[in-house]
Amino acid sequence: MDVRDGLLYTDEHEWLRVEGDTGTMGITAYAADELGDVVFVELPAIGRALQRAETLGVVESVKAVSDLFAPADGEVIEVNEALVGKPELLNSDPYGEGWIARVRLANPAAAAEGLKDAAAYRALIGA
């Protein structure tokens, strides 16, 4: 299972890449594999304030509907509009073209608190 070093992970299978005061987030390859073929993604609104662990959207697949949870506090500054027409990007490239949202982090120094590094996430999923 593809788990990328340099990212932070939630127990709910979201990932977060911190770059300065910006966080890019998506779902993990493990989550995408468990969901099966993704057919719809509900994206958060730009400008929306998020609290860690708050529901920010929905991913629907042929097998299930799953909530997306915010990995950190912040404000949505960009969403991946490509997912509206090509939700399958979550399956084919979850860490690249399949990113979900970019967030201006409320506290970049605290963004990693409560999140797992790649080794801990691999242990969680048994990879």
TORSE-835997 format. One record per residue (C-alpha): x, y, z; residue in one letter. Coordinates in pm, 1 decimal. Each point is the difference from the previous one (the first is absolute). Example, Ala and Ser with C-alpha at 12.3 -4.5 7.8 and 13.67 -1.06 7.14 Angstrom:
<site <1230.0; -450.0; 780.0>; "A">
<site <137.0; 344.0; -66.0>; "S">
***
This chain:
<site <0.0; 0.0; 0.0>; "M">
<site <133.2; 342.8; -96.0>; "D">
<site <74.3; 210.2; 310.1>; "V">
<site <207.9; 308.8; -75.2>; "R">
<site <274.6; 122.4; 229.5>; "D">
<site <-14.7; 370.2; 80.5>; "G">
<site <-378.3; 6.9; 41.4>; "L">
<site <-208.8; -5.8; 316.3>; "L">
<site <-291.7; -241.1; 39.3>; "Y">
<site <-324.6; -22.5; 195.4>; "T">
<site <-153.4; -314.2; 145.9>; "D">
<site <-288.3; 59.4; -244.9>; "E">
<site <239.3; -35.4; -298.9>; "H">
<site <47.3; 360.7; -108.5>; "E">
<site <345.5; 139.3; -73.9>; "W">
<site <142.8; 349.2; 49.8>; "L">
<site <305.2; 159.0; -163.8>; "R">
<site <116.3; 311.0; 189.6>; "V">
<site <182.7; 265.8; -202.5>; "E">
<site <53.2; 316.5; 201.9>; "G">
<site <-343.1; 116.7; 115.4>; "D">
<site <-184.9; -207.3; -262.6>; "T">
<site <-121.9; -355.7; 30.3>; "G">
<site <-101.6; -213.7; -296.9>; "T">
<site <-226.1; -291.0; 85.9>; "M">
<site <-150.8; -308.7; -156.3>; "G">
<site <-85.2; -361.0; 70.6>; "I">
<site <260.7; -273.3; 19.5>; "T">
<site <56.5; -273.9; -255.5>; "A">
<site <-122.5; -242.7; 266.9>; "Y">
<site <-329.9; 191.0; 30.5>; "A">
<site <-40.1; 19.6; -376.4>; "A">
<site <61.2; -374.3; -29.7>; "D">
<site <-248.3; -79.8; 278.0>; "E">
<site <-265.2; 224.0; -159.1>; "L">
<site <33.3; -148.3; -346.9>; "G">
<site <-85.8; 206.4; -306.5>; "D">
<site <-76.0; 357.6; 108.8>; "V">
<site <-297.2; 147.9; -188.3>; "V">
<site <-63.2; 330.0; 183.1>; "F">
<site <186.2; 244.6; 225.9>; "V">
<site <-166.1; 279.0; 198.2>; "E">
<site <260.9; 273.4; 46.4>; "L">
<site <2.2; 257.7; 280.7>; "P">
<site <-80.2; 363.5; -77.4>; "A">
<site <289.8; 240.8; -49.1>; "I">
<site <20.7; 227.6; 303.2>; "G">
<site <-144.9; -259.6; 234.4>; "R">
<site <162.5; -15.2; 343.6>; "A">
<site <88.4; -354.3; 105.2>; "L">
<site <68.6; -155.9; 335.5>; "Q">
<site <208.8; -317.0; 25.2>; "R">
<site <-215.0; -314.6; -32.1>; "A">
<site <-298.4; 200.2; -132.5>; "E">
<site <-182.7; -143.1; -302.8>; "T">
<site <92.1; 204.0; -305.6>; "L">
<site <-145.0; -201.7; -285.8>; "G">
<site <-100.7; -341.3; -127.2>; "V">
<site <149.3; -264.5; -227.3>; "V">
<site <-243.4; -238.2; -168.1>; "E">
<site <111.5; -322.7; -163.6>; "S">
<site <-169.2; -302.6; -147.6>; "V">
<site <36.1; -166.1; 343.3>; "K">
<site <-56.0; 273.6; 258.3>; "A">
<site <-49.5; 363.1; 92.8>; "V">
<site <266.0; 137.3; 234.3>; "S">
<site <42.5; 332.3; 174.6>; "D">
<site <320.0; 198.5; -46.9>; "L">
<site <150.7; 139.9; 319.1>; "F">
<site <224.2; 304.4; 38.8>; "A">
<site <350.2; -105.2; 109.5>; "P">
<site <76.2; 345.8; 144.7>; "A">
<site <-159.3; 333.4; 91.4>; "D">
<site <-4.3; 260.3; -274.0>; "G">
<site <-185.6; 174.7; -280.3>; "E">
<site <-63.9; -158.5; -340.4>; "V">
<site <185.6; 207.1; -260.3>; "I">
<site <-23.2; -232.1; -301.5>; "E">
<site <-182.6; -316.4; -104.5>; "V">
<site <85.1; -246.2; -274.2>; "N">
<site <-271.2; 75.5; -255.7>; "E">
<site <136.1; -278.2; -222.8>; "A">
<site <-164.8; -248.3; 238.3>; "L">
<site <-346.0; 124.6; -99.5>; "V">
<site <39.8; -141.2; -350.7>; "G">
<site <254.3; -271.8; 80.5>; "K">
<site <-61.5; -134.5; 352.0>; "P">
<site <196.7; -310.5; -98.6>; "E">
<site <319.2; 206.0; 49.9>; "L">
<site <-35.4; -98.0; 366.1>; "L">
<site <58.8; -360.7; -106.9>; "N">
<site <265.6; 53.8; -265.4>; "S">
<site <214.9; 268.6; 169.0>; "D">
<site <-112.4; 66.3; 360.6>; "P">
<site <322.3; 181.2; 98.8>; "Y">
<site <34.7; 205.0; -318.4>; "G">
<site <-277.1; 100.6; -240.8>; "E">
<site <-256.7; -137.0; 246.3>; "G">
<site <62.3; 255.2; 277.7>; "W">
<site <-323.2; 136.5; 146.6>; "I">
<site <61.5; 341.0; 157.8>; "A">
<site <261.3; 252.0; 104.8>; "R">
<site <-37.8; 165.0; 337.4>; "V">
<site <166.6; 304.2; 156.2>; "R">
<site <100.1; -161.2; 326.6>; "L">
<site <-113.9; 177.6; 315.9>; "A">
<site <317.2; -111.1; 181.4>; "N">
<site <259.6; -161.7; -230.4>; "P">
<site <224.7; -87.7; 295.7>; "A">
<site <-280.7; -206.0; 156.3>; "A">
<site <-124.8; -162.1; -322.5>; "A">
<site <182.0; -326.5; 73.5>; "A">
<site <-147.3; -40.8; 347.6>; "E">
<site <-214.4; -310.9; 14.4>; "G">
<site <98.5; -113.4; -349.7>; "L">
<site <212.9; -297.6; -96.2>; "K">
<site <321.9; -4.3; -197.4>; "D">
<site <37.9; -253.1; -282.9>; "A">
<site <143.6; -273.9; 224.0>; "A">
<site <-283.7; 29.3; 251.3>; "A">
<site <-259.2; 2.5; -278.5>; "Y">
<site <154.6; -311.7; -156.9>; "R">
<site <-32.7; -169.0; 340.0>; "A">
<site <-365.8; 108.9; 21.5>; "L">
<site <-91.1; -157.8; -333.1>; "I">
<site <232.8; -297.6; 32.8>; "G">
<site <214.4; 95.3; -299.3>; "A">
***
